[in-house]
């Protein structure tokens, strides 16, 4: 009996993955534990192993296609064994298929059986508000593929919405453009054709929009004099110890969270959920978006250990090799834009946390010391907090405690 190879669900929030490459060709022998293909989620890459023995009978998904989790990507069985006639979208269940029409659609080509459309094209059409039943596919056996939807999007801008290149070539009539929502902004002169957000940026947008709309944010800012911290860092670097300002900030933040456990907790608006362990999320910027790998039990680590862990996680993030465990379970997040010449900024709280720390650049600033004026290195720290759990006084006390630790950086254990 043939065994299905399904798209795994790498994370709780993951609903689809891209099959980036097949490592087995049809007919290749497959052993239990062999890597059959590689996938990419919105934030990481991973390998998918076989659970059955035999040969790879059929590959249902092309490289580069986006597939819903639990969809069948291929079949393993004995040589010559028949496999069920099903594609990946159908195998994933009704949610992966386009909705059935409630009424005839003008301009739609005659339907002969179920709609044949790739998962990537399905998602792109849904995002763009295009009815896939109005398209004629240019893929194998008339299957609608991503390029058909992209052509329809471009056509909509030119006044031929809903018609793919293949449909135009066949003389199909253009459909009426869909109504523009009341909140939409009209295009302006010089504006180019739209492009869809990357999958990673869509996830970020959805999560942070939900957080900002459901969580009463408020911010408090302090200015920390980090002149002595920078001098101490220079001493360490001269001695061959490579520690960054971010490492000191993370270590000081972890120790301050021990002092203020409610800032490390979370709330649903009815109850408080305390957390005894401190797992710091560190925002890492990538070309496709932002990821937040997690340093676990950061309060138990020295500055040097935090440096090593943060460097390893950042490298894995940039290589797309972060695991799900390395990106989940954070209790507090630090976002540092200090390396980009930023005077001050505030950040949006990650869902499931009570606060996030925004770290700006250390800037040479005139400071009054007694009756004299001196130039010092000053860094702004802004705490965005969930006002349901953290009030203004607690946020102020937290930031002042953090500032004291940074201004006395030698008190933090380096090794």
Protein Blocks (a to p, Z undefined) as FASTA:
>chain_A
ZZddddddfbfklcbdcdfbdcbdehiacdehiafbdcddfkbccddddfbecddfbafb
dghiacdehiafbdcddehiacddddfklmnojklpccddfbdcehiacdehjddddfkl
mmmmmmnopafklpccfbehhiacfklmmmmmmmmmnopghiafklmmnopacddddddd
fkbccddehiacdddddfklmmmmmmmmmmmmmpccddddddddfklmmmmmmmmmmnop
acdfklmmmmmmmmmmmmmmmlmmccehlaccddfbdcdddddddfklccddddehkllp
cfklmmmmmmmmmmmmmnopacfklmgoiabdcddfklnopabdcddddehiabdcdddd
dddddddehjbccddddddddddddfklmcfklmmmmmmmmmmmmmmmmlpcfZZ
